[in-house]
C-alpha cells in the first residue's frame, strides 16, 4: 500500500462524493474506506503528453485528492493525435494550463498542483517528496533514470510506462521489495540509437492503453488491493493485440536499490546517458554550417540557381509535404553518398532543422565543402512560403 494514513485520519466523503463515486462504493475492494484513501492520496504525473493525458484524466475521475503535474511544454498540433487531454483550441497554450482546465471540468473537487519546470537533479527530490506515488509519463532516458533514482531515494513507488510505434511497456518500480528501473536497464542505450516518437512515430491509441494501465496500477497501490506490476514487466503489442509478461527480479548489485548502493544522490543524467555538452570543436563544426532561411532558398530556386536540395526525412514524411528535393533518409545517407553531388551546393532539409544539421555536419566531415542547413525545415517553409502546405 502506498500510504500509511489510518482510517481515523482519512478525509470524510461529502454528499457529492457519495453520488459521484457510487459505483466504486459498492465494490467490496473499494468501499467507503477505499474511496477515502483515494481522496487522501497525492499522485504526481511527470508529463501531460501521450501517457500523462489518460493517466491524469482517469486518476481525476477516480477521486484522487491531489494530482501534481510536471511539464514545461506547449501544445502543438502534432500532439492532438494522442494527447487527448488537449484540444485544438489549446494549440499554443501551456500544457499545464490546458490539462488543469480539463481535469477541473471533469472533477471540480480535485486539487491540481502545477510544476511548470523541467524535472532535474536540482529540483526532483523537492518536487517528488510531497507525493505518495509518482507516475512516469516521460519520453526520454535521462528523465526516466532521474525519476527512478529519485523514487528509490525517497521510497516512492514509480508507476512506469513507455511507448514507441506500436509497442508499450508498463511496470511498477522502486517498491520496498521489487526491482527498480535500473535493475531492468542498468545502462541506457547509446545516444541516437532509439529514435524518438517524433522520428519513429507512435500509434495514437497506444499511449491510451499504457496510460490507463498506469492509472490502474496507481489506484491499486493506494487501495492496497490486487497484485501490482512490481516484479513484472507488461509488454503491449498493439498491432497484433498481444500482451506478454516478463518476470523481473531485484538486482542485489543495483547501484541505486541494491544492498550496497553507490548512487546515493542524484547525478548528471544527461552525462549518464551519453548526452555530453558540446565541445569547442563540436561548436565550431556546428557554427561552421551556414544556416539558410526558407525565403532565401525560395528566391534562389526561383532564380534558377544550381542547388542540390537533400531531404533527409522518412518516405512517409516526404509524401505528406515536400519541396521537391532528393529524398535520402538520414540513416541511409552514409551508404548513399555517391548519389550526392560534391560539386553542387547542398541544402540539407528535414522537418524542423535538427536532423538536417546533423547530416550537414556529417557531409562536412566527409569532404563535402558546399553544405548549408535549411533553418526551420519544412515547417518554416509552410509558415513563411506556402501556408497551404500540410504540416504534421
C-alpha positions as CSV (number, residue, x, y, z in Angstrom):
1,X,0.0,0.0,0.0
2,X,1.4,3.4,-0.9
3,X,0.1,5.4,2.0
4,X,0.0,4.7,5.7
5,X,-2.9,7.0,6.6
6,X,-5.0,5.5,9.3
7,X,-8.8,5.2,8.9
8,X,-9.3,7.7,11.6
9,X,-7.4,10.4,9.8
10,X,-8.8,9.8,6.3
11,X,-11.0,12.6,4.9
12,X,-14.7,12.1,5.0
13,X,-16.8,11.8,1.9
14,X,-19.2,14.5,1.1
15,X,-22.7,14.1,-0.2
16,X,-21.4,14.9,-3.7
17,X,-18.7,12.3,-3.3
18,X,-21.2,9.6,-2.3
19,X,-23.1,10.3,-5.5
20,X,-20.1,10.7,-7.8
21,X,-18.3,7.5,-6.7
22,X,-21.3,5.3,-6.0
23,X,-20.1,2.6,-8.5
24,X,-16.8,2.5,-6.5
25,X,-18.6,2.3,-3.1
26,X,-20.5,-0.8,-4.0
27,X,-17.2,-2.6,-4.8
28,X,-16.1,-4.6,-1.7
29,X,-12.4,-3.9,-2.7
30,X,-13.0,-0.2,-2.6
31,X,-16.0,0.7,-0.5
32,X,-16.1,3.8,1.8
33,X,-12.6,3.4,3.2
34,X,-11.0,2.8,-0.2
35,X,-12.7,5.9,-1.6
36,X,-11.4,7.9,1.4
37,X,-7.9,6.6,0.7
38,X,-8.2,7.8,-2.9
39,X,-9.4,11.2,-1.6
40,X,-6.4,11.4,0.7
41,X,-3.9,10.3,-2.0
42,X,-1.3,12.6,-3.6
43,X,-0.1,11.4,-7.1
44,X,2.5,13.1,-9.3
45,X,2.2,12.8,-13.1
46,X,5.5,13.5,-14.7
47,X,4.4,14.8,-18.1
48,X,1.0,15.7,-19.5
49,X,1.5,14.2,-23.0
50,X,0.6,10.9,-24.5
51,X,0.8,8.8,-21.3
52,X,0.0,11.7,-18.9
53,X,-3.3,12.5,-20.6
54,X,-5.2,9.3,-20.0
55,X,-3.4,8.8,-16.7
56,X,-4.3,12.2,-15.3
57,X,-7.9,12.0,-16.6
58,X,-8.6,8.6,-15.1
59,X,-7.0,9.5,-11.8
60,X,-9.1,12.6,-11.6
61,X,-12.2,10.7,-12.4
62,X,-11.4,8.1,-9.8
63,X,-11.4,10.6,-7.0
64,X,-7.6,11.2,-6.3
65,X,-7.5,14.1,-3.9
66,X,-4.3,15.8,-5.1
67,X,-2.8,15.5,-8.6
68,X,0.6,17.0,-9.3
69,X,1.6,17.8,-12.9
70,X,5.1,18.3,-14.1
71,X,5.5,19.9,-17.6
72,X,7.0,22.9,-19.3
73,X,5.9,22.3,-22.9
74,X,3.2,23.9,-25.0
75,X,0.5,22.3,-27.0
76,X,1.4,21.6,-30.7
77,X,-1.0,20.4,-33.4
78,X,1.1,17.2,-33.7
79,X,0.2,16.3,-30.1
80,X,-3.5,16.0,-30.7
81,X,-3.4,12.6,-32.3
82,X,-2.7,11.1,-28.9
83,X,-2.6,13.6,-26.1
84,X,-6.3,13.6,-25.5
85,X,-6.3,16.0,-22.5
86,X,-5.6,18.8,-25.0
87,X,-7.8,20.1,-27.8
88,X,-7.5,22.1,-31.0
89,X,-8.2,25.4,-29.2
90,X,-5.3,24.7,-26.9
91,X,-2.6,24.9,-29.6
92,X,0.0,27.3,-28.3
93,X,-1.1,27.1,-24.7
94,X,1.0,25.7,-21.9
95,X,0.2,22.0,-21.5
96,X,-0.2,22.5,-17.7
97,X,-2.9,25.1,-18.1
98,X,-4.7,23.1,-20.8
99,X,-4.6,19.9,-18.6
100,X,-5.7,21.7,-15.5
101,X,-8.7,23.1,-17.3
102,X,-9.9,19.7,-18.5
103,X,-9.2,18.0,-15.1
104,X,-11.2,20.5,-13.1
105,X,-14.0,20.4,-15.7
106,X,-14.1,16.6,-15.0
107,X,-13.7,16.8,-11.3
108,X,-14.0,20.3,-9.7
109,X,-13.0,18.9,-6.3
110,X,-9.6,17.9,-7.5
111,X,-6.6,19.7,-6.1
112,X,-4.3,20.3,-9.1
113,X,-0.7,21.3,-8.3
114,X,1.2,22.6,-11.3
115,X,5.0,22.3,-11.5
116,X,5.9,24.5,-14.5
117,X,9.5,23.3,-14.9
118,X,11.8,20.7,-16.4
119,X,12.4,18.0,-13.9
120,X,16.1,18.0,-13.0
121,X,18.6,16.7,-10.4
122,X,18.4,20.1,-8.7
123,X,14.6,20.0,-8.2
124,X,13.4,16.4,-8.4
125,X,13.7,15.5,-4.7
126,X,12.0,18.6,-3.6
127,X,9.1,18.1,-6.0
128,X,8.6,14.3,-5.5
129,X,8.8,14.3,-1.7
130,X,5.3,15.6,-1.2
131,X,3.6,12.8,-3.2
132,X,2.7,9.2,-2.3
133,X,3.1,7.8,-5.8
134,X,5.0,9.0,-8.9
135,X,3.7,8.1,-12.4
136,X,6.4,8.4,-15.1
137,X,5.0,9.5,-18.4
138,X,8.2,10.8,-19.8
139,X,9.7,10.1,-23.3
140,X,13.5,10.3,-22.8
141,X,16.1,8.2,-21.0
142,X,17.7,10.9,-18.8
143,X,14.4,11.8,-17.2
144,X,13.4,8.1,-16.7
145,X,16.6,7.4,-14.8
146,X,16.2,10.6,-12.9
147,X,12.6,9.7,-11.8
148,X,13.7,6.2,-10.9
149,X,16.6,7.3,-8.7
150,X,14.6,10.0,-7.0
151,X,11.8,7.5,-6.3
152,X,14.3,5.0,-4.8
153,X,16.0,7.6,-2.7
154,X,12.6,8.9,-1.4
155,X,10.9,5.5,-1.1
156,X,8.1,6.4,-3.5
157,X,6.6,3.8,-5.9
158,X,7.3,4.6,-9.6
159,X,4.5,3.7,-11.9
160,X,6.3,3.4,-15.2
161,X,5.1,3.4,-18.8
162,X,6.8,3.8,-22.1
163,X,5.6,3.7,-25.8
164,X,7.1,3.6,-29.3
165,X,5.4,3.0,-32.6
166,X,3.1,0.1,-31.8
167,X,4.6,-1.3,-28.6
168,X,4.5,-0.3,-25.0
169,X,5.7,-1.3,-21.6
170,X,4.4,-0.9,-18.0
171,X,5.6,-1.8,-14.6
172,X,5.8,-0.6,-11.0
173,X,9.4,0.1,-9.8
174,X,11.0,1.2,-6.6
175,X,8.7,-0.6,-4.1
176,X,10.2,-2.0,-0.9
177,X,10.8,-5.5,-2.2
178,X,10.6,-5.0,-6.0
179,X,13.2,-4.0,-8.6
180,X,13.8,-0.5,-9.9
181,X,14.2,0.7,-13.5
182,X,18.0,0.3,-13.3
183,X,17.5,-3.4,-12.4
184,X,15.8,-3.8,-15.8
185,X,18.0,-1.4,-17.7
186,X,21.4,-1.0,-16.0
187,X,22.8,1.1,-18.8
188,X,21.0,3.5,-21.2
189,X,21.2,2.8,-24.9
190,X,23.8,4.8,-26.9
191,X,22.5,8.3,-27.8
192,X,20.6,8.3,-31.0
193,X,20.1,4.5,-31.2
194,X,16.5,4.6,-30.1
195,X,14.5,7.2,-32.2
196,X,12.1,9.5,-30.5
197,X,8.4,9.3,-31.2
198,X,8.8,12.4,-33.3
199,X,11.2,10.5,-35.6
200,X,9.8,7.0,-35.3
201,X,6.1,7.7,-34.9
202,X,3.6,6.2,-32.5
203,X,0.1,4.8,-32.9
204,X,-2.1,7.4,-31.3
205,X,-4.2,4.9,-29.3
206,X,-1.2,3.2,-27.8
207,X,-0.5,5.7,-25.0
208,X,-4.1,5.4,-24.1
209,X,-3.7,1.7,-23.5
210,X,-0.5,2.1,-21.5
211,X,-1.6,5.3,-19.6
212,X,-4.8,3.6,-18.4
213,X,-2.7,0.6,-17.2
214,X,-0.5,3.1,-15.2
215,X,-3.7,4.7,-13.7
216,X,-4.9,1.3,-12.7
217,X,-1.6,0.4,-11.0
218,X,-1.6,3.7,-9.1
219,X,-5.2,3.1,-7.8
220,X,-4.4,-0.4,-6.8
221,X,-1.3,0.8,-4.8
222,X,-3.5,3.4,-3.0
223,X,-6.2,0.9,-2.2
224,X,-3.7,-1.8,-1.2
225,X,-5.6,-4.3,-3.3
226,X,-4.8,-6.8,-6.1
227,X,-1.4,-7.8,-7.5
228,X,0.7,-4.9,-8.7
229,X,3.1,-5.0,-11.6
230,X,6.0,-4.7,-9.2
231,X,8.4,-7.5,-10.3
232,X,6.7,-7.8,-13.7
233,X,7.1,-6.0,-17.0
234,X,4.0,-5.9,-19.1
235,X,4.7,-5.8,-22.8
236,X,2.0,-4.4,-25.1
237,X,1.9,-5.2,-28.9
238,X,-1.0,-3.1,-30.1
239,X,-0.5,-4.1,-33.8
240,X,-1.2,-7.7,-33.0
241,X,-3.1,-7.0,-29.8
242,X,-0.9,-9.3,-27.7
243,X,0.1,-8.8,-24.1
244,X,3.2,-10.6,-22.7
245,X,4.7,-10.6,-19.2
246,X,8.3,-10.8,-18.1
247,X,9.3,-11.6,-14.6
248,X,11.7,-9.0,-13.1
249,X,14.0,-9.5,-10.1
250,X,15.6,-7.0,-7.8
251,X,19.3,-6.9,-8.7
252,X,21.3,-7.2,-5.4
253,X,24.2,-5.4,-7.2
254,X,22.0,-2.5,-8.4
255,X,23.9,0.8,-7.8
256,X,20.7,2.5,-6.6
257,X,18.4,0.0,-4.9
258,X,20.9,-2.9,-4.2
259,X,22.4,-4.0,-0.9
260,X,25.4,-1.6,-1.2
261,X,24.2,1.3,-3.4
262,X,26.8,3.5,-4.9
263,X,24.4,6.1,-6.2
264,X,23.2,7.9,-3.1
265,X,22.3,11.2,-4.6
266,X,21.0,12.4,-7.9
267,X,23.6,12.7,-10.7
268,X,24.1,14.3,-14.1
269,X,21.6,12.2,-16.1
270,X,22.4,13.8,-19.4
271,X,26.0,12.8,-18.9
272,X,25.0,9.3,-17.7
273,X,23.0,8.8,-20.9
274,X,25.9,9.9,-23.0
275,X,24.5,13.2,-23.9
276,X,27.5,15.3,-23.4
277,X,27.8,19.1,-23.6
278,X,29.2,20.3,-26.9
279,X,32.9,20.6,-27.0
280,X,34.6,23.6,-28.5
281,X,35.4,21.5,-31.6
282,X,31.7,20.4,-31.9
283,X,30.5,24.0,-31.5
284,X,33.0,25.1,-34.1
285,X,31.7,22.4,-36.5
286,X,28.1,23.4,-35.9
287,X,28.9,27.0,-36.3
288,X,30.7,26.1,-39.5
289,X,27.5,25.0,-41.1
290,X,25.8,28.0,-42.7
291,X,22.1,28.4,-42.0
292,X,19.9,29.2,-45.0
293,X,16.4,30.7,-44.5
294,X,13.5,29.4,-46.4
295,X,12.8,32.8,-48.1
296,X,16.4,32.9,-49.4
297,X,16.1,29.3,-50.7
298,X,12.8,30.1,-52.5
299,X,14.5,33.2,-54.1
300,X,17.4,31.1,-55.3
301,X,15.2,28.3,-56.6
302,X,13.1,30.8,-58.5
303,X,16.3,32.4,-59.9
304,X,17.2,29.0,-61.4
305,X,20.4,28.6,-59.3
306,X,22.0,25.1,-59.4
307,X,21.2,23.9,-55.9
308,X,21.1,20.3,-54.7
309,X,18.3,20.1,-52.1
310,X,18.8,17.0,-49.9
311,X,15.7,15.9,-47.9
312,X,16.8,13.6,-45.1
313,X,13.3,12.8,-43.7
314,X,11.5,9.5,-43.9
315,X,9.5,8.5,-47.1
316,X,6.1,8.9,-45.3
317,X,7.1,12.4,-44.3
318,X,8.0,13.2,-47.9
319,X,4.6,12.0,-49.0
320,X,2.9,14.4,-46.6
321,X,4.8,17.5,-47.7
322,X,7.9,18.2,-49.8
323,X,9.6,20.9,-51.8
324,X,11.0,18.6,-54.4
325,X,14.4,17.7,-53.0
326,X,16.2,14.4,-53.3
327,X,14.9,12.1,-50.7
328,X,17.6,10.1,-48.8
329,X,16.5,9.3,-45.2
330,X,19.1,10.2,-42.6
331,X,20.1,6.7,-41.7
332,X,20.7,5.9,-45.4
333,X,23.0,8.8,-46.2
334,X,26.3,7.1,-45.2
335,X,25.6,4.3,-47.7
336,X,24.3,6.6,-50.5
337,X,27.0,9.3,-50.6
338,X,27.5,8.5,-54.3
339,X,24.1,10.0,-55.0
340,X,25.0,13.4,-53.5
341,X,26.8,15.7,-56.0
342,X,30.0,17.0,-54.4
343,X,30.4,19.8,-57.0
344,X,27.0,21.4,-56.3
345,X,25.9,23.5,-53.3
346,X,23.9,21.1,-51.0
347,X,21.0,22.4,-48.9
348,X,20.1,19.8,-46.4
349,X,16.5,19.8,-45.2
350,X,14.3,17.9,-42.7
351,X,11.1,18.7,-40.7
352,X,12.5,21.4,-38.4
353,X,16.3,21.6,-38.9
354,X,17.7,19.1,-36.3
355,X,18.3,16.0,-38.4
356,X,19.4,18.1,-41.3
357,X,22.0,19.9,-39.1
358,X,23.5,16.5,-38.1
359,X,23.6,15.3,-41.7
360,X,25.2,18.6,-42.8
361,X,27.9,18.1,-40.2
362,X,28.4,14.5,-41.4
363,X,28.8,15.6,-45.0
364,X,31.3,18.3,-44.0
365,X,33.3,15.7,-42.2
366,X,33.3,13.6,-45.3
367,X,34.7,16.1,-47.6
368,X,31.6,18.0,-48.8
369,X,32.6,21.7,-48.7
370,X,29.4,23.3,-50.1
371,X,26.9,22.4,-47.4
372,X,24.2,24.5,-45.8
373,X,21.3,23.7,-43.4
374,X,17.8,24.8,-44.1
375,X,16.8,26.6,-40.9
376,X,13.4,25.6,-39.7
377,X,13.0,22.9,-42.3
378,X,9.7,22.1,-44.0
379,X,7.7,23.6,-41.1
380,X,9.3,27.0,-41.7
381,X,8.6,26.6,-45.5
382,X,4.9,26.0,-44.6
383,X,4.8,29.0,-42.3
384,X,6.7,31.5,-44.5
385,X,6.4,30.3,-48.1
386,X,3.3,28.1,-48.6
387,X,0.6,28.3,-45.9
388,X,-1.4,25.7,-47.8
389,X,1.4,23.1,-47.3
390,X,0.3,20.3,-45.0
391,X,2.0,20.4,-41.6
392,X,2.5,17.4,-39.4
